[in-house]
């Protein structure tokens, strides 16, 4: 799954308005965190993740691991916040950040 630069740019503009829905901490990646991440990606497709980890290299390692474990693509990483995307063809249009944004702005 490789997104074009235009798609990534569009997703970044959507992501700008999102609040983090999942928080990863220095306590590592638990089953509960992965389940929460999976649920959020299923519902919303595009989500913001907060990385409450002081060390930059540790943040990068945890983010890479989260993306790999959830089969999501990292769209953007700024400081302690990252934007992840995983397509869900069966996503509820009322929950999906992609669909809601497209509908809100008259694009389909």
DRENLOGU-229662 format. One record per residue (C-alpha): residue number from 1; residue in three letters; x, y, z. Coordinates in steps of 0.2 Angstrom, whole numbers. Example, Ala and Ser with C-alpha at 12.3 -4.5 7.8 and 13.67 -1.06 7.14 Angstrom:
BEGIN
{1,"ALA",{62,-22,39}},
{2,"SER",{68,-5,36}},
This chain:
BEGIN
{1,"UNK",{0,0,0}},
{2,"UNK",{9,15,-6}},
{3,"UNK",{1,32,-6}},
{4,"UNK",{4,46,-18}},
{5,"UNK",{12,62,-13}},
{6,"UNK",{-5,71,-16}},
{7,"UNK",{-14,58,-5}},
{8,"UNK",{-2,60,9}},
{9,"UNK",{-4,79,7}},
{10,"UNK",{-23,78,8}},
{11,"UNK",{-22,66,23}},
{12,"UNK",{-10,78,32}},
{13,"UNK",{-22,92,30}},
{14,"UNK",{-36,81,37}},
{15,"UNK",{-25,76,51}},
{16,"UNK",{-21,94,56}},
{17,"UNK",{-39,95,63}},
{18,"UNK",{-38,78,72}},
{19,"UNK",{-34,75,91}},
{20,"UNK",{-24,60,96}},
{21,"UNK",{-35,45,99}},
{22,"UNK",{-21,33,105}},
{23,"UNK",{-6,37,116}},
{24,"UNK",{9,26,117}},
{25,"UNK",{21,28,132}},
{26,"UNK",{38,23,137}},
{27,"UNK",{30,7,145}},
{28,"UNK",{31,-1,129}},
{29,"UNK",{18,-9,117}},
{30,"UNK",{5,-19,126}},
{31,"UNK",{-9,-30,119}},
{32,"UNK",{-21,-17,125}},
{33,"UNK",{-13,-3,115}},
{34,"UNK",{-12,-13,99}},
{35,"UNK",{-31,-17,101}},
{36,"UNK",{-35,1,104}},
{37,"UNK",{-24,6,89}},
{38,"UNK",{-33,-7,78}},
{39,"UNK",{-50,-2,83}},
{40,"UNK",{-46,16,80}},
{41,"UNK",{-39,13,63}},
{42,"UNK",{-54,2,59}},
{43,"UNK",{-66,16,64}},
{44,"UNK",{-57,31,58}},
{45,"UNK",{-44,25,45}},
{46,"UNK",{-34,41,48}},
{47,"UNK",{-29,44,66}},
{48,"UNK",{-17,54,76}},
{49,"UNK",{-6,45,89}},
{50,"UNK",{3,53,103}},
{51,"UNK",{20,47,108}},
{52,"UNK",{23,51,126}},
{53,"UNK",{41,46,125}},
{54,"UNK",{55,58,130}},
{55,"UNK",{69,51,118}},
{56,"UNK",{67,54,100}},
{57,"UNK",{75,37,94}},
{58,"UNK",{64,28,106}},
{59,"UNK",{49,37,99}},
{60,"UNK",{54,32,81}},
{61,"UNK",{56,14,86}},
{62,"UNK",{39,13,95}},
{63,"UNK",{31,22,80}},
{64,"UNK",{39,10,67}},
{65,"UNK",{33,-5,78}},
{66,"UNK",{15,2,80}},
{67,"UNK",{14,5,61}},
{68,"UNK",{21,-13,57}},
{69,"UNK",{10,-22,70}},
{70,"UNK",{-6,-13,64}},
{71,"UNK",{-1,-13,45}},
{72,"UNK",{-3,6,45}},
{73,"UNK",{6,18,35}},
{74,"UNK",{15,33,43}},
{75,"UNK",{9,49,35}},
{76,"UNK",{18,61,45}},
{77,"UNK",{28,63,61}},
{78,"UNK",{30,80,70}},
{79,"UNK",{38,79,87}},
{80,"UNK",{28,68,99}},
{81,"UNK",{13,66,87}},
{82,"UNK",{11,55,72}},
{83,"UNK",{-2,52,59}},
{84,"UNK",{-6,34,54}},
{85,"UNK",{-17,28,40}},
{86,"UNK",{-24,11,36}},
{87,"UNK",{-38,9,23}},
{88,"UNK",{-54,1,28}},
{89,"UNK",{-66,-2,13}},
{90,"UNK",{-80,-7,26}},
{91,"UNK",{-77,9,37}},
{92,"UNK",{-93,17,44}},
{93,"UNK",{-94,33,34}},
{94,"UNK",{-99,43,50}},
{95,"UNK",{-84,37,59}},
{96,"UNK",{-71,37,45}},
{97,"UNK",{-60,53,45}},
{98,"UNK",{-57,51,26}},
{99,"UNK",{-75,50,22}},
{100,"UNK",{-81,63,34}},
{101,"UNK",{-69,75,27}},
{102,"UNK",{-73,72,9}},
{103,"UNK",{-91,73,12}},
{104,"UNK",{-89,89,22}},
{105,"UNK",{-79,97,8}},
{106,"UNK",{-90,91,-6}},
{107,"UNK",{-78,78,-14}},
{108,"UNK",{-81,60,-17}},
